[in-house]
Amino acid sequence: QVHLVESGGGLVQPGGSLRLSCAASGSIFVIKSMDWYRQTPEKERELVAAMIMDGNIVYGDSAKGRFTISKDNAKDTVYLQMNSLKPDDTAVYYCYCSAKTSSLSDWNDYWGQGTQVTVSS
């Protein structure tokens, strides 16, 4: 089992910034990707940014030009720097990890508990 711990969410005014962190721990053999998604009650869960461990990065349309994903492979940690935040960025942000727990296992999907980001005056 892989455990994901998210931190950094909270309340911020429009135009402000937040930095989210996600650390993976547990029975990790190898990680394929560590990504950020977000979800609101009225919208489907959407990709914000994906960090593939070979260095490839994919951003969702909502993140381009404002958000930056980065990694620390030694700590199995990804970060999401969010700038120029808008009220419609308000959502629960989830960390996602695709990983193997042994050399013979399948790739499995793991999700963090989610962290609330609220952008409001």
C-alpha positions in Angstrom: 0.0 0.0 0.0 1.1 3.5 -0.8 0.0 6.4 1.4 -0.2 10.0 0.1 -0.1 13.0 2.5 -1.2 16.4 1.1 -0.6 19.7 2.7 -0.7 23.4 1.9 -4.4 24.1 1.3 -6.4 26.9 2.9 -8.1 30.2 2.3 -6.6 32.8 0.1 -7.8 36.0 -1.5 -8.1 36.4 -5.3 -4.8 37.0 -6.9 -2.9 35.3 -4.1 -0.8 32.2 -4.1 -0.6 28.8 -2.4 1.9 25.9 -2.6 0.6 22.4 -2.2 2.7 19.4 -1.3 2.2 15.7 -1.6 4.5 13.1 -0.1 4.3 9.4 -0.9 5.3 6.7 1.6 4.8 3.0 2.2 5.7 -0.1 0.2 7.0 1.8 -2.9 9.0 -0.1 -5.5 8.8 2.4 -8.3 6.5 5.4 -9.1 5.3 6.1 -12.6 3.6 9.4 -12.0 2.5 11.8 -9.3 -0.3 14.2 -10.3 -2.8 16.8 -9.1 -6.5 16.7 -9.7 -9.3 18.9 -8.4 -13.1 18.5 -8.0 -16.1 20.5 -7.1 -19.7 19.3 -6.4 -20.9 20.6 -9.8 -17.9 19.5 -11.9 -16.2 16.2 -12.7 -12.7 15.6 -11.4 -10.2 17.2 -13.7 -6.5 17.0 -14.2 -4.6 20.0 -13.0 -1.0 18.9 -13.6 0.8 15.6 -14.1 4.5 14.8 -13.3 5.7 11.7 -15.0 8.9 10.4 -13.3 10.8 10.4 -16.7 10.5 14.2 -16.6 7.4 14.7 -18.8 4.9 17.3 -17.5 1.3 17.7 -18.6 -0.9 20.7 -17.6 -4.6 20.9 -17.7 -6.1 24.0 -19.5 -7.0 25.6 -16.1 -3.4 25.5 -14.9 -1.5 26.7 -17.9 0.3 30.0 -17.3 -0.5 30.1 -13.6 0.4 26.8 -11.9 3.7 25.0 -11.8 4.3 21.3 -10.8 7.7 20.2 -9.6 9.2 17.2 -7.9 11.8 15.9 -5.4 12.5 12.3 -6.4 14.6 11.7 -3.3 11.6 12.4 -1.1 8.9 11.0 -3.5 7.2 14.4 -3.3 5.5 16.6 -5.8 4.6 20.3 -5.3 2.0 22.5 -7.0 2.7 26.2 -7.0 -0.5 28.1 -7.6 -0.3 31.8 -8.5 -2.9 34.4 -9.6 -5.7 32.4 -7.9 -9.3 33.0 -8.9 -12.5 32.2 -7.1 -13.3 29.4 -9.7 -10.0 27.7 -8.5 -11.9 26.8 -5.3 -12.1 23.1 -5.1 -10.8 20.0 -3.3 -7.4 19.2 -4.7 -6.3 15.6 -4.7 -2.9 14.0 -5.1 -2.7 10.9 -7.3 0.1 8.4 -7.7 0.6 5.4 -10.0 3.1 3.0 -8.5 4.2 -0.6 -8.1 4.8 -2.1 -4.6 7.1 -4.8 -6.0 8.8 -5.7 -9.2 6.0 -8.3 -10.0 3.0 -6.3 -9.1 0.6 -4.4 -11.4 0.5 -0.7 -11.6 -2.0 0.6 -9.0 -3.8 3.9 -8.5 -3.5 5.7 -5.1 -5.3 8.9 -4.0 -4.7 11.3 -1.2 -7.5 12.4 1.2 -7.8 15.8 -0.6 -7.1 19.3 0.6 -9.5 22.2 0.4 -8.5 25.3 -1.5 -10.8 28.3 -1.1 -10.3 31.5 -3.0 -12.5 34.3 -1.7 -12.5 37.9 -0.5 
